[in-house]
């Protein structure tokens, strides 16, 4: 780390238990962020400003006017531009010393698995169950930590599934693919703008802690947030030994 970087990240370096070693780990780390919408906006801004050295962001959608109510990584002049490309352009103005790789596409399962194997942490900032389950399976197979977030209306949630730990639960343990009801989407249900910022920022915080080796993470816990009532609720997570994604036979096969 050079003197300019010491100045840029000086407020990190002042933290008890952080220091240069932790910042160096951030600068050498690789994060995969799937989704550059509401959750991805807050997550990406703080990953970049905190000095995560290489960020890959994937999103197949384009920016439209309705996104600007909450997707703060995008600007008015980005309307019609792919979200991953728009986000990368914004991050370059915040921290040009890091590398941001934009993937303007919806990632198929095999591509997700290849990218997860290259990452030190994966952030699920997507907006549908199919993608979340595909990301989860890729992270289980790659044994890479997954930081999962979701937000709709006034309700949000965030969890960490640390697949470096063989006893860790996975997303499928919590939300089995064959047990989900009708999917709720922002386009039809609405979403409170600051809520996605709260959850996305918490995803960045958990990812940075994992990468820097600082503090205790949310691994094994799910935080539920009611923004209307301003209340948090914590749920302990346990691994399903018969889970088809991370259960014993599948885990050994991976």
N, C-alpha and C positions, 0 to 999 in steps of 0.2 A: 504494500500500500504506500503510495507516494504522499507528499505533503498536502497536495490539493485534495486527495481523497480523505486524508485525516481531517481536513477542515470541513469538507462536505458532510462527513459522517460523524462529526465531533460530538453531537448529542447522543449518538449511540455509544461512543467510546467513553462517555462520562458515566454510563449506567453501571451500577454494581453488578458484576457477574457477566457483563457483555465483553467489552474490551476489543482489542485489535484482532485477537484470534477469532472471535465470533464474526466480526465484520469481514475478515478474510474468507471465512467459510461462505458467507453470503455472496461475496464477489466471485467465488469459484463455483457457485451452485447453479443448477438448472431447474427451472420451473416450467411445467406445462399447464396452461390455463385453457380450459375448454369452455368457450362462451365469452363474448365481449359485450354483453348486454348490461343489465342493471347490476347484477352481482359481480360480473367481471370488471365493470368500470372501477368500483372501489378497490377491488383486489389488485388489479393491474397497476393503478396509480401508486399504491403503497409498496408493492413489490419493486417497482421501478425506482421510486424515490429512496427506498431503503437500501438499494444497491444489490439486488439479486442479479448476478452477472449475466445470465442468459435466460430470457423469457420467450417461450413459444406460445403464441396465442392463436387459437383456431376458432373460426366462426364462418358459417356459410351465408349468413344473412347480410342485408344491406341496411344502412341507417335510414330511418324515415322520421317524419316530424313527431310522431307519437312517442318515439324513443327518448326524445330530448327532455322529457319531464323527469327522467330518473337516470338515464345512462350518461353520466357526466364525463366520461372519457371522450365523448363525441361532441363536435361543434356543428353549428348550423351549416357551415360550408361543406360538411361531410355527408349531407343528405344525398342518398343515391350511391354512396361509396360502401364497399364491403366493410363490415364492422372490424374485422381483424386488421385490415389495412389502415382504417381510420384510427384505431386504438394505437397501433404501432407508431403512427405519425405523431400522435399526442405525446406518447411516452418519450419519443426522441427529443421533444422540446423540454421535457422535465429532467431527463438524465441521459445525455448523449453518450455517456461513457459505458453504458451497458449495451448488450446486443439483444434486439427484439426481432424475432422471426415470425412473420405473419403468415398464417395458413388460411386463405380465403375459401374454406371448404368445410363440409360436414364430414367428419372422419369416420370411415368404415371401421369395423372391429379390428381387422388386421393392422390397419394403420395406427389405430389407438394403441394397440399392444406394442408396436415398434416404438412409438413415441414415449410410452410409459417406461419402457426399458432404458431409454436415454435420459430420463428425468430423475431428479432427486426428490421431487414432490409433485403431485398433481392436484390441481384445484378444479373441482367440478362446479362450474358456474353456468351450467346448462339449464334448460327450462322444460325438459320432458323426461318421462320415466325411461323410455327406451335408451336414450343417450346415457342417463345416469347408470343404468345397469351395465351398459357396454363399458363405460369408464371403470366401474367397480371391478368387473371381471378382468379388465386389462391390468389394473393395479394389483389385484390378487396374484395374477400370473407373474407380474414383474417384481412382486414383493416390494412395492414402493408405497410410501404413505399417501393417503388420499384425504384431502380436506373438502368436505361436502357442504354445500349451502343450498337453501331454497327459501323463497319468499313469495307470498301471494296475499292480496288484500292487506290486512294488518298483521299477518302472522308470518314469522320467520323461524328458521332452524339452522343450526350449524353443528357439525360433528367431525371428528377425526378418526379415520380408520388406519391405524399404523400397521401395515402388512409386513413390516420387518419383524414383528412379533407374531410367532405362529399361533398364539392364543387370541389374536385380535379378531373381533367380529368384522364382518364386511357389510356393505350397504344392503346386500340381498338378505342378510340375517335380520335386518331391521325392517326392510320393505320387500318382501318376496314378490317376484315378478308376477306370480299367478294370484296374488291377493290384493292387487291395487284396484281401486274404484275408478270412477270417471276422472280423467285428468283435468286439473284446473289450470287455466292459462290466463296470463295477464290481459290478453286481448279481450277476454270475455268476462273475467272476474274483477279486473282492476287491481292496482297495487299502489300502496302508499309510498311516495317517492323516496323519503329518507330511509325507509325500511331496508331497501336493497343496499343502500350505502352502509348501514349498520352491519348487515350480515356479510356483505362483501369485504368490508374492512376487517371484520373478525376472521374471515377466511385468510386474508393476508397476514394477520397477526399470528395465527396458528401456523401457517406455512413458514413464516420467518423464524418463529421459535424452533420449529423442527429443523430448519436448515442451519440455524446458528447454534443449535444445542443449548438454548437458553430456556429456563423455567420449565413448568409442567404444562403439557398440552392437554387437549380435550380427548385424547385417546381413551376409548371406553366409555365416553359420555356423549349424550345428545342434549344440546341446549335449545329450548323452545322459547320464543320471544313473542309476547303479545304487545304490539306497539300501541294499540288503543288504550290498554290499561297500564302500560309501562311495567310489565311483570315478566320475569324470567322463571323458567321451570327447568330443572335438570333431571334427566333420566339416565340411569346406568344401563350400559349395553353389555350383552353377553353373547358369545359366539354360539351359533347353532351347530352342534357337531354333525348334524345331518344336512347342513346347507349344501345345495348342489354346486355352489360356487367356491366356498372356502372350506367345506367339510373335509374330513380325513382323506377319502379316496381321491377327491379332486385336488386337494392341496398337495398330495404326494405326486400326482400326475404332473402338476405344474413344475 
